[in-house]
């Protein structure tokens, strides 16, 4: 009997204790679940400062001008004075061509010039002779006319008419001599122009550099037949290719979304890693046209390169400031949630 009473007492004490433990455990799990459901966030202080929108692009250097030098006349290469890598100056003789037939043409046109000058001189002398004859005959006619007026009937009318006829004929000879002189003058000018034309062709046998630059390629050697660049044949080979490298174009492809920020005169920070050089450039031109395939707009900076330290084809890293705001309230970028354009 005592044993049964003890069991009931133990059960009566244990059950409330177990219920209390389970209840506390359930309350603890509920508290943890509620704590997990509470959102948390990092906090940063909004501050006033300056904001800038920068664009980093890779650019490539290009020659300011690239020229294939062709001769104006066809001839054999007598001498070439330059080779790959040589620096040349505007007006420097790059090569000399041999065109034997031009020498004969130049002599022929020179002879025509001298002959036309002699003819012009002869007509000028003829004018003087005709004017002298006209003056003498006109004076005779005037004397007879005055004598006839002073004493009518002293000079026969036939004699007076003959004198007047000779005077008019001499005057017409003066006009004819002047016309012949004018024709001789025109012929002299035509002969002179033809001589200048052939002389210019002769001068074209000296192939001249059109600009200051560097010879980047040589196509011809001594003795080769070089065709005139004036022909319509696009396959005519030039003598050399010149690159104006003392001034370079740095070209950058601006993405379509940033085109609206590009203006002439904007500063660009440039870094050329190949030579370890940094400098500041200015935008001088842009195409105002977006490429259909790349969706970019070509933009250029002019770069002085008198020491030729930068070679065309080198790359550069550029940084452009597209927009900025000063003394504004700033927050961390992580505080923004972007959804589309919002």
ROTI-872009 format. One line per field, with one value per residue (C-alpha): residue number from 1; residue in one letter; z, x, y. Coordinates in nm, 3 decimals. Layout:
N
kepa [NUM; ...]
lumza [A; ...]
c3 [Z; ...]
c1 [X; ...]
c2 [Y; ...]
// end
This chain:
342
kepa [1; 2; 3; 4; 5; 6; 7; 8; 9; 10; 11; 12; 13; 14; 15; 16; 17; 18; 19; 20; 21; 22; 23; 24; 25; 26; 27; 28; 29; 30; 31; 32; 33; 34; 35; 36; 37; 38; 39; 40; 41; 42; 43; 44; 45; 46; 47; 48; 49; 50; 51; 52; 53; 54; 55; 56; 57; 58; 59; 60; 61; 62; 63; 64; 65; 66; 67; 68; 69; 70; 71; 72; 73; 74; 75; 76; 77; 78; 79; 80; 81; 82; 83; 84; 85; 86; 87; 88; 89; 90; 91; 92; 93; 94; 95; 96; 97; 98; 99; 100; 101; 102; 103; 104; 105; 106; 107; 108; 109; 110; 111; 112; 113; 114; 115; 116; 117; 118; 119; 120; 121; 122; 123; 124; 125; 126; 127; 128; 129; 130; 131; 132; 133; 134; 135; 136; 137; 138; 139; 140; 141; 142; 143; 144; 145; 146; 147; 148; 149; 150; 151; 152; 153; 154; 155; 156; 157; 158; 159; 160; 161; 162; 163; 164; 165; 166; 167; 168; 169; 170; 171; 172; 173; 174; 175; 176; 177; 178; 179; 180; 181; 182; 183; 184; 185; 186; 187; 188; 189; 190; 191; 192; 193; 194; 195; 196; 197; 198; 199; 200; 201; 202; 203; 204; 205; 206; 207; 208; 209; 210; 211; 212; 213; 214; 215; 216; 217; 218; 219; 220; 221; 222; 223; 224; 225; 226; 227; 228; 229; 230; 231; 232; 233; 234; 235; 236; 237; 238; 239; 240; 241; 242; 243; 244; 245; 246; 247; 248; 249; 250; 251; 252; 253; 254; 255; 256; 257; 258; 259; 260; 261; 262; 263; 264; 265; 266; 267; 268; 269; 270; 271; 272; 273; 274; 275; 276; 277; 278; 279; 280; 281; 282; 283; 284; 285; 286; 287; 288; 289; 290; 291; 292; 293; 294; 295; 296; 297; 298; 299; 300; 301; 302; 303; 304; 305; 306; 307; 308; 309; 310; 311; 312; 313; 314; 315; 316; 317; 318; 319; 320; 321; 322; 323; 324; 325; 326; 327; 328; 329; 330; 331; 332; 333; 334; 335; 336; 337; 338; 339; 340; 341; 342]
lumza [X; X; X; X; X; X; X; X; X; X; X; X; X; X; X; X; X; X; X; X; X; X; X; X; X; X; X; X; X; X; X; X; X; X; X; X; X; X; X; X; X; X; X; X; X; X; X; X; X; X; X; X; X; X; X; X; X; X; X; X; X; X; X; X; X; X; X; X; X; X; X; X; X; X; X; X; X; X; X; X; X; X; X; X; X; X; X; X; X; X; X; X; X; X; X; X; X; X; X; X; X; X; X; X; X; X; X; X; X; X; X; X; X; X; X; X; X; X; X; X; X; X; X; X; X; X; X; X; X; X; X; X; X; X; X; X; X; X; X; X; X; X; X; X; X; X; X; X; X; X; X; X; X; X; X; X; X; X; X; X; X; X; X; X; X; X; X; X; X; X; X; X; X; X; X; X; X; X; X; X; X; X; X; X; X; X; X; X; X; X; X; X; X; X; X; X; X; X; X; X; X; X; X; X; X; X; X; X; X; X; X; X; X; X; X; X; X; X; X; X; X; X; X; X; X; X; X; X; X; X; X; X; X; X; X; X; X; X; X; X; X; X; X; X; X; X; X; X; X; X; X; X; X; X; X; X; X; X; X; X; X; X; X; X; X; X; X; X; X; X; X; X; X; X; X; X; X; X; X; X; X; X; X; X; X; X; X; X; X; X; X; X; X; X; X; X; X; X; X; X; X; X; X; X; X; X; X; X; X; X; X; X; X; X; X; X; X; X; X; X; X; X; X; X; X; X; X; X; X; X; X; X; X; X; X; X; X; X; X; X; X; X]
c3 [0.000; 0.089; -0.233; -0.446; -0.259; -0.331; -0.703; -0.718; -0.533; -0.773; -1.073; -0.932; -0.883; -1.215; -1.453; -1.361; -1.382; -1.727; -1.850; -1.721; -1.904; -2.231; -2.202; -2.141; -2.438; -2.666; -2.550; -2.624; -2.981; -3.036; -2.924; -3.159; -3.452; -3.381; -3.366; -3.705; -3.862; -3.762; -4.066; -4.013; -4.215; -4.208; -4.130; -4.287; -4.238; -4.529; -4.596; -4.828; -5.095; -5.467; -5.717; -6.058; -6.339; -6.504; -6.809; -6.861; -7.218; -7.420; -7.710; -8.002; -8.158; -8.531; -8.767; -8.819; -9.192; -9.394; -9.755; -10.038; -10.250; -10.626; -10.903; -11.144; -11.446; -11.554; -11.557; -11.437; -11.082; -11.111; -10.740; -10.414; -10.116; -9.826; -9.659; -9.392; -9.066; -9.212; -9.098; -9.386; -9.416; -9.644; -9.978; -9.940; -10.255; -10.187; -10.527; -10.879; -11.196; -11.541; -11.832; -12.146; -12.374; -12.148; -12.221; -12.595; -12.536; -12.316; -12.586; -12.850; -12.648; -12.563; -12.935; -12.994; -12.728; -12.881; -13.230; -13.112; -12.939; -13.262; -13.452; -13.193; -13.221; -13.601; -13.583; -13.339; -13.583; -13.861; -13.654; -13.617; -13.991; -14.082; -13.836; -13.981; -14.338; -14.233; -14.059; -14.370; -14.610; -14.373; -14.352; -14.734; -14.760; -14.497; -14.674; -15.009; -14.844; -14.673; -14.997; -15.183; -14.924; -14.926; -15.306; -15.472; -15.799; -15.709; -15.640; -15.885; -15.737; -15.871; -15.683; -15.368; -15.397; -15.453; -15.140; -14.932; -15.064; -14.973; -14.626; -14.563; -14.702; -14.470; -14.177; -14.258; -14.276; -13.923; -13.806; -13.986; -13.826; -13.482; -13.542; -13.649; -13.335; -13.119; -13.285; -13.230; -12.866; -12.820; -12.989; -12.758; -12.456; -12.582; -12.649; -12.305; -12.137; -12.323; -12.220; -11.856; -11.876; -11.999; -11.745; -11.469; -11.592; -11.589; -11.232; -11.138; -11.198; -10.853; -10.616; -10.325; -9.971; -9.927; -9.547; -9.246; -9.145; -9.127; -9.406; -9.285; -9.604; -9.926; -10.241; -10.516; -10.584; -10.826; -11.189; -11.145; -11.385; -11.183; -11.324; -11.297; -11.010; -11.243; -11.410; -11.313; -11.242; -10.868; -10.875; -10.946; -10.672; -10.484; -10.417; -10.037; -9.767; -9.532; -9.185; -9.018; -8.672; -8.514; -8.441; -8.360; -8.329; -8.018; -8.106; -7.840; -7.893; -7.674; -7.582; -7.708; -7.361; -7.293; -7.626; -7.483; -7.235; -7.498; -7.589; -7.769; -7.524; -7.252; -7.072; -7.081; -6.866; -7.079; -6.969; -7.220; -7.039; -7.321; -7.255; -6.899; -6.992; -6.861; -6.980; -7.012; -7.352; -7.489; -7.716; -8.050; -8.271; -8.281; -8.561; -8.430; -8.566; -8.377; -8.545; -8.623; -8.529; -8.221; -8.094; -8.024; -8.152; -8.254; -8.059; -8.112; -7.915; -8.089; -7.923; -7.988; -8.062; -8.192; -8.028; -8.193; -7.858; -7.929; -8.230; -8.426; -8.327; -7.956; -7.701; -7.423; -7.119; -7.097; -6.828; -6.903; -6.653; -6.812; -6.538; -6.184; -5.899; -5.619; -5.253; -5.267; -5.019; -5.079; -4.973; -5.036; -5.365; -5.166; -5.032; -5.378; -5.513; -5.894; -6.082; -6.454; -6.491; -6.140]
c1 [0.000; 0.284; 0.457; 0.158; 0.127; 0.497; 0.452; 0.152; 0.342; 0.642; 0.415; 0.235; 0.561; 0.733; 0.452; 0.423; 0.801; 0.809; 0.528; 0.717; 1.039; 0.853; 0.674; 1.001; 1.167; 0.874; 0.888; 1.263; 1.212; 0.930; 1.155; 1.433; 1.188; 1.059; 1.419; 1.495; 1.193; 1.306; 1.491; 1.836; 2.035; 2.371; 2.354; 2.568; 2.572; 2.468; 2.738; 2.792; 3.058; 3.140; 3.019; 3.171; 3.078; 3.396; 3.442; 3.747; 3.825; 4.108; 4.217; 4.454; 4.700; 4.674; 4.890; 4.753; 4.795; 4.901; 5.008; 5.112; 5.356; 5.314; 5.509; 5.330; 5.512; 5.602; 5.974; 6.254; 6.379; 6.718; 6.773; 6.581; 6.706; 6.505; 6.425; 6.194; 6.211; 6.374; 6.239; 6.171; 6.074; 5.822; 5.987; 6.266; 6.354; 6.258; 6.348; 6.460; 6.307; 6.464; 6.234; 6.454; 6.169; 6.096; 6.441; 6.364; 6.022; 6.174; 6.428; 6.153; 5.929; 6.227; 6.300; 5.933; 5.958; 6.269; 6.118; 5.798; 6.000; 6.190; 5.861; 5.721; 6.030; 5.997; 5.633; 5.722; 5.981; 5.722; 5.489; 5.756; 5.835; 5.466; 5.412; 5.711; 5.585; 5.237; 5.366; 5.562; 5.272; 5.027; 5.257; 5.275; 4.900; 4.854; 5.099; 4.924; 4.586; 4.695; 4.849; 4.529; 4.326; 4.564; 4.571; 4.286; 4.386; 4.759; 4.750; 4.575; 4.286; 4.432; 4.757; 4.565; 4.357; 4.670; 4.834; 4.523; 4.505; 4.865; 4.803; 4.505; 4.691; 4.986; 4.748; 4.592; 4.941; 5.002; 4.683; 4.785; 5.131; 4.973; 4.740; 5.035; 5.220; 4.920; 4.906; 5.280; 5.234; 4.963; 5.181; 5.465; 5.240; 5.116; 5.471; 5.577; 5.288; 5.373; 5.735; 5.630; 5.411; 5.696; 5.931; 5.685; 5.675; 6.053; 6.048; 5.809; 6.090; 6.206; 5.955; 5.900; 5.777; 5.434; 5.465; 5.691; 5.678; 5.834; 5.877; 5.676; 5.715; 5.917; 5.777; 6.033; 6.403; 6.653; 6.585; 6.218; 5.960; 5.729; 5.386; 5.239; 4.997; 4.780; 4.653; 4.314; 4.465; 4.425; 4.691; 4.974; 5.233; 5.355; 5.721; 5.692; 5.428; 5.465; 5.315; 5.277; 5.379; 5.488; 5.119; 4.897; 4.527; 4.417; 4.087; 3.840; 3.506; 3.247; 2.949; 2.610; 2.474; 2.761; 2.760; 2.549; 2.825; 3.099; 3.194; 3.485; 3.747; 3.667; 3.979; 4.087; 4.348; 4.572; 4.812; 5.044; 5.173; 5.409; 5.632; 5.525; 5.389; 5.083; 4.937; 4.616; 4.453; 4.150; 3.877; 3.914; 3.665; 3.411; 3.211; 2.864; 2.764; 2.713; 2.848; 2.563; 2.759; 2.956; 2.708; 2.998; 3.105; 3.467; 3.622; 3.971; 4.243; 4.540; 4.869; 5.203; 5.473; 5.773; 6.017; 5.832; 5.823; 5.468; 5.432; 5.106; 4.915; 5.001; 4.720; 4.641; 4.415; 4.192; 3.968; 3.697; 3.483; 3.139; 2.951; 2.996; 2.801; 2.969; 2.860; 2.567; 2.430; 2.593; 2.495; 2.669; 2.591; 2.490; 2.194; 2.036; 1.804; 1.787; 1.489; 1.515; 1.555; 1.418]
c2 [0.000; 0.236; 0.145; 0.241; 0.570; 0.649; 0.582; 0.812; 1.086; 1.059; 1.070; 1.370; 1.559; 1.458; 1.535; 1.907; 1.942; 1.779; 2.001; 2.307; 2.205; 2.141; 2.475; 2.661; 2.486; 2.571; 2.934; 2.946; 2.814; 3.063; 3.350; 3.238; 3.213; 3.561; 3.693; 3.536; 3.702; 4.057; 4.222; 4.371; 4.628; 4.801; 5.170; 5.441; 5.816; 6.038; 6.296; 6.592; 6.555; 6.559; 6.298; 6.224; 5.986; 5.858; 5.638; 5.418; 5.317; 5.167; 5.389; 5.335; 5.578; 5.645; 5.850; 6.199; 6.141; 5.836; 5.898; 5.665; 5.866; 5.814; 5.990; 6.223; 6.075; 5.724; 5.641; 5.422; 5.453; 5.621; 5.674; 5.631; 5.830; 5.687; 5.357; 5.219; 5.414; 5.727; 6.064; 6.300; 6.666; 6.833; 6.915; 6.659; 6.461; 6.100; 5.952; 6.050; 5.903; 5.883; 5.986; 6.036; 6.149; 6.444; 6.587; 6.589; 6.746; 7.011; 7.103; 7.117; 7.345; 7.564; 7.605; 7.699; 7.965; 8.119; 8.109; 8.277; 8.546; 8.617; 8.637; 8.876; 9.096; 9.100; 9.208; 9.482; 9.615; 9.590; 9.806; 10.071; 10.066; 10.088; 10.372; 10.564; 10.519; 10.620; 10.929; 11.040; 10.982; 11.148; 11.453; 11.473; 11.456; 11.729; 11.962; 11.917; 11.965; 12.290; 12.421; 12.341; 12.527; 12.826; 12.856; 12.669; 12.512; 12.506; 12.128; 11.902; 11.705; 11.381; 11.442; 11.521; 11.203; 10.992; 11.135; 11.068; 10.710; 10.644; 10.789; 10.559; 10.256; 10.322; 10.353; 10.014; 9.862; 9.986; 9.813; 9.491; 9.503; 9.547; 9.251; 9.037; 9.142; 9.047; 8.704; 8.662; 8.761; 8.495; 8.234; 8.326; 8.280; 7.942; 7.826; 7.946; 7.763; 7.443; 7.478; 7.529; 7.219; 7.002; 7.163; 7.076; 6.717; 6.719; 6.850; 6.569; 6.322; 6.438; 6.277; 6.517; 6.442; 6.608; 6.630; 6.580; 6.217; 5.874; 5.620; 5.320; 5.117; 5.116; 4.957; 5.030; 4.972; 5.122; 5.035; 4.950; 5.092; 5.314; 5.396; 5.743; 5.793; 6.002; 5.683; 5.541; 5.200; 5.140; 4.869; 5.113; 5.063; 5.373; 5.444; 5.480; 5.518; 5.814; 5.844; 6.182; 6.062; 6.392; 6.446; 6.148; 6.081; 5.890; 5.726; 5.606; 5.426; 5.601; 5.376; 5.485; 5.563; 5.807; 5.991; 6.274; 6.359; 6.410; 6.769; 6.931; 7.052; 6.797; 6.678; 6.315; 6.147; 5.925; 5.652; 5.479; 5.172; 5.071; 5.374; 5.457; 5.800; 5.984; 6.313; 6.509; 6.551; 6.731; 6.601; 6.780; 6.595; 6.313; 6.157; 6.249; 5.910; 5.582; 5.270; 5.031; 4.718; 4.829; 5.093; 5.327; 5.670; 5.735; 6.023; 6.168; 6.345; 6.509; 6.410; 6.584; 6.326; 6.520; 6.276; 5.984; 5.801; 5.684; 5.456; 5.443; 5.131; 5.153; 5.131; 5.376; 5.365; 5.671; 5.811; 6.065; 6.253; 6.251; 6.433; 6.568; 6.729; 6.923; 6.962; 6.721; 6.465; 6.128; 5.775; 5.441; 5.270; 4.960; 5.156; 5.167; 4.899; 4.918; 4.778; 4.848; 5.225; 5.297]
// end
